[in-house]
């Protein structure tokens, strides 16, 4: 910290949507309060410099971005609001990855494949994954121990030289919205406020928080769409007898319990209990939290409380209706909500349902994936469950050997020069986002964004005009599976 920055903060119900610190929202003056419910606060805060890259969010996308950029020589600081890396796979206890192969070969590569193999080597994976790994076959799905993933990501960051700051949030941005350039971010943690200046930035918050603070265009669920896909609070379980437990009869038992009046809500869509280690442990994904807006604090808070009650309700269901679960214990509920939909940027390209149906591959694709569209039920009607089931299991579901590409442009807020996103907040329509919001895809997006940053820093190429042929070649050298035969120096862009 070698200087003091005088910055102003405008706090109101619209904080973060009116503009960024570098633009019209920055004013000097005394602390004042107005009759309109606005309080203007002027502060002097310390400035930290010398970073090549600031990554906001340490989930699967952010951790991958930070590790891969640091491995390529960048000086990286990774900001995470919780006390561990991994996001959905750790803090939210969503400890299952699947759709890792197209039925023939692995479609995931690079860092996420490295992580999968490490979890298997450490015996921290489900029996199906361990069997495939030991036989030398591609791992199609893996349940894993969240604590093992935390330790692994800590080590990977340490070995790569990433500076990790836990319990740290980005609360404002110093951006030039006309030049589409970000100069620095304001962070908040136990030490107070800091201004971090860097050359490049990646938004891996899941909710596009940093991009939104910068004024980048985005689509918000519930504002730009009529419905919001409900989240779920997941849980860690123990003491399940997997010799007796089988999911074959689960749907019939859910229907029976609904007929018996067992549940507080007649939700037919129950992903259920998934084994996540070699022992008797599992994760539980059950209980949709309808009408939750993940961009509203009160809504999130209410959902967490309701979610904890639903976890106990579903645990009681499993003990009563499902053999092998009689002694099942709830070890913990997630400290993060399993959010499926919130905010998505408007990028240089928006991956759409037509691309998905065509199984389109792109010259500038930075990842390949094969998961089906997974839009969870929006309400409790039998018709909505039928819609979900048919869409996920039949309509447009990729067949054996089929996959689709994720083009580079979905990671770049339109026109921005040194800002990227990675993860769930990518530029895609609602249906496609329902397929590529999963952790393995997010990790691959993170690796691509981190790699793109280093290329941009070395060449001077802006995010919105990067040589994507060079990017693909670098990703391939790092183990990414990118089978396209045609490369292009220019990215695929949305048609105007």
C-alpha positions, 0 to 999 in steps of 0.5 A, a space after each residue: 500500500 503506497 498511497 491513499 485514494 480519496 473515493 466516494 461511495 453512494 449507498 442507496 437501494 440502487 447501489 451498483 446499478 447507477 454507475 461506477 466510481 470512475 464515472 458520474 457516481 464519484 463525488 467528493 464532499 462531506 458525509 450527508 444524508 438526504 430526505 430521499 433515503 440516500 446517504 453519501 459517504 466520503 472515505 480515504 482508503 488504502 490503495 494496493 497495486 502491482 496485481 496483473 489480475 483480480 479474480 472476484 469469486 473463488 468457486 469452480 470458475 474463479 479458482 480455475 481462472 486464478 490457478 491457470 493465470 498464475 501458472 502462466 506467470 500472472 500475479 493474481 489475487 483471488 477474492 472469496 466471500 466465504 472461508 473456502 474455495 470451490 463454491 457450489 462444490 464445497 460451501 453449497 455441498 453440491 458434491 457431484 459432477 456428471 456429463 463428463 463424457 459423451 459416452 465415448 470419451 471425456 469432454 472435459 479437460 485441463 484443470 477440471 480433469 486434473 482435479 477429478 484425477 486427484 480426487 480419485 487418487 486421494 480416494 475422495 470419490 464415489 465408487 463408480 468414479 474410483 472404478 473407472 479411474 483405476 481401470 483407466 477409463 474416462 470418469 463419466 460422473 463423480 461424487 466427491 468429498 467437499 472437504 477434500 476439494 477444499 484442501 486440493 484447491 488450497 494446494 493448487 492455489 498455493 503451488 501456483 502462487 495465487 494470493 487468496 483473500 477469504 472473507 472478502 467481497 467486491 463492493 464497488 468498481 472504478 470503471 470507465 463505462 465509455 471506454 469499457 475499461 475497469 481500473 480497480 475494485 473496492 473490497 470489504 473485509 475484516 480490515 475494512 475497505 481497500 482499493 485494488 488496482 490491476 491490469 485485468 479482472 475476472 467476474 466469477 461471482 456467479 451473479 455477475 456482481 462485478 460486471 453489474 457494478 461496472 455498468 455492463 449490460 446483463 439480463 436478470 432473472 425475474 426482471 428480464 424473464 417472467 420466471 426464476 428457476 428455484 434454488 435448493 439448499 443441499 445437505 451432507 448425509 451419513 449412515 446410509 446403507 448403500 447395500 440396500 439403498 436404490 434410487 429406482 423406486 424413489 419417484 414412486 415413493 415421492 408420489 406415495 408420500 405426496 398422496 399421503 400428505 407427508 410433504 409441506 409442498 407437493 414437489 415431484 421433482 426430487 434429484 435426491 440422494 447421491 453417494 459422494 465417497 467410498 463410505 456411507 456418505 452422500 449429498 442430498 439435493 431435495 426441496 425447491 425454494 420457489 419464488 426465491 430471487 437470488 439478487 435480493 438479500 431478504 429473499 435469499 435469507 428467507 430461502 436459507 431458513 426455509 431450506 434448512 427446514 426442508 432438508 429435515 423434512 426430506 431426511 424424514 421422508 428418506 428414513 420412512 420411505 426408502 430402504 437403507 436410509 433408516 439411520 440416515 443422519 444430516 451432518 450439515 446443510 450448505 452455507 451457500 444456497 444452490 442458486 440456479 439462475 440470477 444474472 447473465 451478462 450480455 456478451 460478444 456472443 450469446 449461446 442460444 438454444 438453436 446452437 444447442 439443438 444443432 450441437 454447434 461447434 465453433 472455431 473459437 470454442 474454449 470448452 466442449 460440453 454435453 449436459 442436457 438442458 436442466 431447467 428445474 420445475 417452476 411450480 408444483 403442478 404435474 404439468 410442470 414436472 412432466 415438462 421438466 422430465 421430458 425436456 431433460 430426458 428426451 427433448 434435445 438430450 445429447 445422444 452418445 457421441 454428441 457434444 456442443 461448443 462454448 465460444 469465447 465470446 460468452 466470457 466477454 461483456 460486450 465491448 469491454 477491454 479488460 473484464 471477463 466473466 466465467 461461470 454461471 453468469 456467462 452470456 447464454 439464453 435461459 435454456 442453454 444456461 441451464 445446461 452449462 451452469 454446472 461446475 465442470 463447465 464453469 471450471 473450463 470457462 474459468 481456465 479459458 478466462 484466466 488464459 485469455 487474461 495472460 494473452 491479453 497482458 502479453 500482446 495488448 489485445 483487448 478482451 473483446 478483440 483477442 486472437 482466439 486461434 492463439 487462445 485455443 492453442 494455449 488451452 490445448 497445450 494445457 490439456 483442454 479438449 478442443 476438437 475443432 479442426 478450424 481455428 479463427 483469429 477472430 471470435 464468433 460474434 452475435 449477429 446484429 
